[in-house]
Amino acid sequence: MKKKVTSLTPKILAKGNAITKACAIMTAISEQSPLRLNEISEATGLNRVTALRILDDLSAAGFVQRHENPPRYDFGPEMVAISTTVSRSMNIVSQVRPSLLRLADMSEDTVLFSVRSNCEAICVDRATGGFPIRANFLRVGSRRPLGIGGGSMALLAALPSSERDAVLAITLGRISEYPSVTAEALTQHIEHYDKHGYVAMYDLIVDKMAAVGLPVIDNNGHLRGSISIVALSERIRSRETELIDSMRTEVDQIVKTL
């Protein structure tokens, strides 16, 4: 059964004008597609009539395509053309890719590269070693509130303190589906990052799973993304220092190429 789209970002976007409502629909489709009309309506908070009207307009322009019966919606040819242009002008994923592959080979675990989008972290690339973990939240395109997960927490913790506090407050309003996550726990992870320069998250988001994460900050001080390694807690705990040292080496290499 298809997992429901749970991101809150589309619902926030949908509170605006027609353009932001269209953006909400595109964001929902990017998180998981193809989607039925009722799934898009639920994900965005738009009523079915409004969502259908916008989908018809996007379909006519080639940004969305409809197929199957009952109909499902996915990206159309215009989005494919746009993605090709974006891949040429924003090639950070290709620059980070060699580091992901080396870390996956070294650790034998799952390595993720995530970027920030407002108050969420989006996984934009991954590499898997010989001991991969299968989980929906590890797929490319998955979204989480900033602070939920190793790479996501690395993005949050690396923000300037005033912005970090504001984002943390927003994240705390979105953690109902993460029963083990508390304000105290997230604050402790931020303090750990401030003291040690990396994130180590054990058994918080998913029981018996852990992640270590580092932000990627370029020489101009811009936060470009984060790298995280996700595995069973016992695999991370026994090699935490080794993994972090290897990740720091790769982050330094990435920064040199940016």
C-alpha positions as a printed NumPy array, in Angstrom:
array([[  0.   ,   0.   ,   0.   ],
       [  1.267,   3.468,  -0.869],
       [  2.545,   5.399,   2.132],
       [  0.63 ,   8.605,   2.738],
       [  2.412,  11.833,   2.028],
       [  3.093,  13.357,   5.44 ],
       [  5.182,  16.462,   4.721],
       [  3.71 ,  19.617,   6.202],
       [  5.436,  21.946,   3.738],
       [  2.762,  21.608,   0.996],
       [  0.04 ,  22.49 ,   3.508],
       [  1.96 ,  25.616,   4.487],
       [  2.465,  26.606,   0.847],
       [ -1.195,  26.03 ,   0.092],
       [ -2.211,  28.886,   2.399],
       [ -1.   ,  31.418,  -0.173],
       [ -2.131,  32.48 ,  -3.643],
       [ -2.636,  30.406,  -6.79 ],
       [  1.101,  30.187,  -7.459],
       [  1.923,  28.937,  -3.97 ],
       [ -0.922,  26.416,  -4.209],
       [  0.572,  25.105,  -7.446],
       [  3.949,  24.926,  -5.692],
       [  2.312,  22.918,  -2.904],
       [  1.04 ,  20.393,  -5.428],
       [  4.437,  20.143,  -7.123],
       [  6.11 ,  19.643,  -3.749],
       [  3.686,  16.862,  -2.839],
       [  4.32 ,  15.107,  -6.165],
       [  8.075,  15.433,  -5.687],
       [  7.872,  13.683,  -2.335],
       [  6.012,  10.642,  -3.621],
       [  4.436,   9.985,  -6.977],
       [  2.295,   9.099,  -8.796],
       [ -0.482,  10.393,  -6.558],
       [ -4.27 ,  10.262,  -6.789],
       [ -6.355,  13.402,  -6.473],
       [ -7.438,  12.596,  -2.923],
       [ -3.819,  12.001,  -1.883],
       [ -2.793,  15.368,  -3.318],
       [ -5.722,  17.021,  -1.579],
       [ -4.751,  15.438,   1.74 ],
       [ -1.059,  16.289,   1.388],
       [ -1.636,  19.925,   0.458],
       [ -4.724,  20.777,   2.462],
       [ -6.448,  21.949,  -0.729],
       [-10.013,  20.901,  -1.412],
       [-10.458,  18.468,  -4.294],
       [-12.054,  21.027,  -6.625],
       [ -9.187,  23.503,  -6.231],
       [ -6.554,  20.786,  -6.521],
       [ -8.172,  19.372,  -9.657],
       [ -8.381,  22.797, -11.289],
       [ -4.693,  23.458, -10.682],
       [ -3.74 ,  19.96 , -11.821],
       [ -5.651,  20.495, -15.073],
       [ -3.758,  23.745, -15.671],
       [ -0.409,  22.119, -14.883],
       [ -1.277,  19.198, -17.154],
       [ -2.19 ,  21.507, -20.023],
       [  1.177,  23.243, -19.656],
       [  3.081,  19.955, -19.569],
       [  4.319,  20.209, -15.992],
       [  2.099,  17.367, -14.768],
       [  0.807,  14.311, -16.579],
       [ -2.195,  12.152, -15.781],
       [ -2.319,   8.434, -16.382],
       [ -4.024,   5.212, -15.245],
       [ -7.64 ,   4.796, -14.205],
       [ -8.511,   6.057, -11.641],
       [ -6.091,   8.817, -12.638],
       [ -2.774,   9.369, -10.927],
       [ -0.576,  12.413, -11.332],
       [  3.155,  12.581, -11.957],
       [  5.628,  15.088, -13.397],
       [  5.33 ,  15.843, -17.101],
       [  7.861,  16.54 , -19.881],
       [  8.32 ,  20.207, -18.979],
       [  9.573,  19.188, -15.537],
       [ 11.986,  16.735, -17.149],
       [ 13.364,  19.586, -19.27 ],
       [ 13.679,  21.836, -16.223],
       [ 15.426,  19.148, -14.202],
       [ 18.007,  18.761, -16.965],
       [ 18.777,  22.483, -16.827],
       [ 18.948,  22.456, -13.038],
       [ 21.355,  19.528, -13.078],
       [ 23.7  ,  21.598, -15.242],
       [ 23.556,  24.754, -13.148],
       [ 23.38 ,  23.2  ,  -9.664],
       [ 25.816,  20.324,  -9.823],
       [ 26.565,  19.959,  -6.115],
       [ 25.043,  16.464,  -6.139],
       [ 27.534,  15.301,  -8.761],
       [ 30.364,  16.911,  -6.805],
       [ 29.338,  15.149,  -3.604],
       [ 28.672,  11.786,  -5.245],
       [ 32.289,  10.466,  -5.182],
       [ 32.457,  11.109,  -1.436],
       [ 29.206,   9.223,  -0.863],
       [ 30.538,   6.261,  -2.804],
       [ 33.821,   6.198,  -0.875],
       [ 32.044,   6.44 ,   2.474],
       [ 29.582,   3.691,   1.54 ],
       [ 32.463,   1.448,   0.478],
       [ 34.39 ,   2.16 ,   3.662],
       [ 31.487,   1.819,   6.09 ],
       [ 29.381,  -0.722,   4.151],
       [ 26.387,   1.296,   5.329],
       [ 23.905,   3.767,   3.814],
       [ 25.243,   7.26 ,   3.166],
       [ 22.942,  10.21 ,   2.459],
       [ 23.39 ,  13.723,   1.145],
       [ 20.661,  16.119,   2.258],
       [ 19.918,  19.768,   1.57 ],
       [ 17.787,  22.299,   3.385],
       [ 14.463,  23.554,   2.064],
       [ 13.012,  26.092,   4.493],
       [ 12.332,  24.084,   7.658],
       [ 12.849,  20.65 ,   6.1  ],
       [ 15.729,  18.446,   5.035],
       [ 15.438,  16.72 ,   1.659],
       [ 17.511,  13.66 ,   0.78 ],
       [ 18.891,  14.357,  -2.714],
       [ 21.341,  11.476,  -3.102],
       [ 22.366,   8.237,  -1.451],
       [ 24.924,   5.485,  -1.763],
       [ 24.646,   2.04 ,  -0.212],
       [ 27.36 ,  -0.301,   0.969],
       [ 27.302,  -4.027,   1.545],
       [ 25.152,  -3.743,   4.689],
       [ 22.303,  -1.455,   3.58 ],
       [ 19.151,  -0.661,   5.513],
       [ 15.815,  -0.645,   3.714],
       [ 13.575,   2.154,   4.904],
       [ 11.265,   4.634,   3.179],
       [ 12.822,   7.608,   4.927],
       [ 16.197,   6.785,   3.354],
       [ 15.023,   7.16 ,  -0.23 ],
       [ 15.992,  10.05 ,  -2.473],
       [ 13.285,  12.717,  -2.306],
       [ 12.204,  11.948,   1.253],
       [ 11.614,  14.943,   3.533],
       [ 11.862,  15.465,   7.259],
       [ 11.576,  18.428,   9.609],
       [ 15.002,  19.882,  10.369],
       [ 16.431,  18.057,  13.367],
       [ 14.749,  14.725,  12.668],
       [ 17.604,  12.403,  11.675],
       [ 21.383,  12.662,  11.59 ],
       [ 21.764,  14.66 ,   8.38 ],
       [ 18.715,  16.755,   9.167],
       [ 20.042,  17.596,  12.627],
       [ 23.423,  18.512,  11.115],
       [ 21.637,  21.048,   8.91 ],
       [ 19.725,  22.46 ,  11.88 ],
       [ 22.669,  22.564,  14.266],
       [ 24.884,  24.384,  11.753],
       [ 22.476,  27.341,  11.429],
       [ 23.161,  30.674,  13.151],
       [ 21.816,  30.488,  16.701],
       [ 18.872,  32.874,  16.246],
       [ 17.691,  31.117,  13.08 ],
       [ 18.307,  27.74 ,  14.665],
       [ 16.078,  28.585,  17.62 ],
       [ 13.279,  29.709,  15.31 ],
       [ 13.474,  26.569,  13.184],
       [ 13.667,  24.343,  16.262],
       [ 10.419,  25.838,  17.538],
       [  8.759,  25.035,  14.215],
       [ 10.137,  21.478,  14.247],
       [  8.762,  20.898,  17.739],
       [  5.312,  21.622,  16.364],
       [  5.696,  18.828,  13.809],
       [  6.963,  15.868,  15.823],
       [  3.702,  14.1  ,  16.61 ],
       [  4.702,  11.121,  14.459],
       [  8.014,  10.782,  16.312],
       [  6.949,   9.819,  19.848],
       [ 10.495,   9.505,  21.193],
       [ 11.513,  12.992,  20.06 ],
       [ 11.312,  15.719,  22.687],
       [ 12.512,  19.306,  22.955],
       [ 15.091,  18.17 ,  25.498],
       [ 16.434,  15.453,  23.185],
       [ 16.817,  17.797,  20.215],
       [ 18.451,  20.455,  22.38 ],
       [ 20.936,  17.899,  23.679],
       [ 21.894,  16.952,  20.127],
       [ 22.42 ,  20.608,  19.239],
       [ 24.644,  21.018,  22.309],
       [ 26.6  ,  17.917,  21.279],
       [ 27.172,  19.443,  17.852],
       [ 28.294,  22.75 ,  19.36 ],
       [ 30.812,  20.904,  21.534],
       [ 32.074,  18.207,  19.149],
       [ 31.268,  19.501,  15.666],
       [ 29.17 ,  16.537,  14.557],
       [ 25.838,  14.823,  15.172],
       [ 25.448,  11.33 ,  16.647],
       [ 21.837,  10.221,  17.018],
       [ 21.031,   6.819,  18.535],
       [ 17.649,   5.066,  18.846],
       [ 15.728,   8.342,  18.738],
       [ 13.888,   8.397,  15.424],
       [ 13.78 ,   4.62 ,  14.886],
       [ 14.58 ,   2.083,  17.588],
       [ 17.923,   0.275,  17.15 ],
       [ 18.977,   2.621,  14.358],
       [ 21.521,   5.415,  14.479],
       [ 23.059,   8.091,  12.297],
       [ 26.098,  10.328,  12.388],
       [ 26.045,  13.56 ,  10.427],
       [ 28.209,  16.495,   9.368],
       [ 27.214,  19.727,   7.62 ],
       [ 28.874,  20.793,   4.386],
       [ 29.789,  24.469,   4.747],
       [ 31.678,  26.111,   1.9  ],
       [ 34.558,  28.561,   2.222],
       [ 32.127,  31.483,   2.121],
       [ 30.291,  30.145,   5.154],
       [ 27.261,  28.975,   3.188],
       [ 25.502,  25.799,   4.359],
       [ 25.375,  23.633,   1.234],
       [ 24.019,  20.395,   2.7  ],
       [ 24.909,  17.557,   5.037],
       [ 26.338,  14.059,   4.843],
       [ 25.113,  11.305,   7.145],
       [ 25.746,   7.616,   7.614],
       [ 22.76 ,   5.54 ,   8.742],
       [ 23.009,   2.004,  10.146],
       [ 22.047,  -0.235,  13.041],
       [ 22.986,   1.425,  16.308],
       [ 25.518,  -1.247,  17.209],
       [ 27.365,  -0.705,  13.923],
       [ 27.592,   3.056,  14.432],
       [ 28.435,   2.959,  18.134],
       [ 31.441,   0.66 ,  17.711],
       [ 32.966,   2.851,  14.96 ],
       [ 31.744,   6.363,  15.708],
       [ 35.189,   8.007,  15.814],
       [ 36.368,   6.188,  12.693],
       [ 33.254,   7.145,  10.748],
       [ 33.419,  10.788,  11.764],
       [ 37.103,  11.03 ,  10.831],
       [ 36.362,   9.615,   7.371],
       [ 33.374,  11.919,   6.938],
       [ 35.438,  14.972,   7.882],
       [ 38.023,  14.019,   5.277],
       [ 35.332,  13.765,   2.623],
       [ 33.647,  17.027,   3.643],
       [ 37.022,  18.783,   3.321],
       [ 37.369,  17.3  ,  -0.154],
       [ 33.866,  18.417,  -1.143],
       [ 34.525,  21.973,   0.036],
       [ 37.672,  22.106,  -2.095],
       [ 35.687,  21.154,  -5.2  ],
       [ 32.768,  23.547,  -4.647]])
